Amino acid sequence: MKLRVAPSSIKTIGRSARAEFIVEAALVSRLHCRLTTDASDQLLVEDLESTNGIFVNGEKVDRAILKPKDILSVGRVDFEVAQA
């Protein structure tokens, strides 16, 4: 699954129809996390107080800057970060 986040934008991942990226999978909260990009193309992920948290490269984090090849885990779904 590919998720595209444009520069200077904010997107959410979750099970709810309110999320921009809907992931219907076990352990994913209604609004699980937020992805934000800034003008310099940095990609930031923030946990939105989800039940099961977010993991970057296997480490539980509340917030992190993502880099190409990082693995973001939301519930049991893994996303590999790639540069567009």
N, C-alpha and C positions, 0 to 999 in steps of 0.2 A: 504494500500500500504506500503510495506517495502522497505526502502533504506538502503543498507549496505555500510558503510564507513570503509575501512580497516585502521589500524594504519599507521600513517605517510603518509596520502594521502590527496588529495584535489579534491573535486567534486563540480560541479555546478548544481543548480536547475533552470529550466526555460522552456519556450515553444519552444525555438529554437533547431534545430538539433545539434547545438554546445554544448548544455548542456549535461552533463553526465546523469542526471536524467531529463527526459522530462515529464513535467506536462502540459497537454493540458486542462487548466481550466481558467475560467474568472478571471481577475485581476492579472494573473501571467505574468510577463515581460519575454522578450526573454531570457535574462540572469538575473535571479532575485536575487539569493544569492549564496554564496560559503560556503561549509562545509569543515573544515580542522580538521584533527586529528594529535596529536603530539605523540611523543614516550611514554608519560605517559598516553595515551588514553583519554586526554581531547578532547572534541568535541567543536569546535568554529564555530559559524555561523556569516557571515558578509553580510550585504545588499550590492548589487552591483548597487546602485543608481536606484533601481527599482521605478516604478511609484507609487506603493501602499505600499511599505515598507514590513518589516517583523515584526512579533509579537512573543514574547515568553511569554507564560502564560497570554496572553491578553494585554501585554504591548509592545508598539512600541519601537523597538531598532534598532540601526545601527549595533551593534556587541554584541555578548554575548557568554559566555561559557554555553553549554547545559549540563544538568544533567539528569539521568534517571527520567522518569515521567514528564519532561517538555513537553509542547506542543508548537511546532513551527508551526506558521501559515504563509502560503505563498499564497497570494490571499485568496480564500475561501477553501483552502485545509489545513487540520491540520495533523501534524505528531507528534506522541508521541515518545519521545526519550526512547530507551531501550538499555541496555547493552547486547552485544552479548554473 
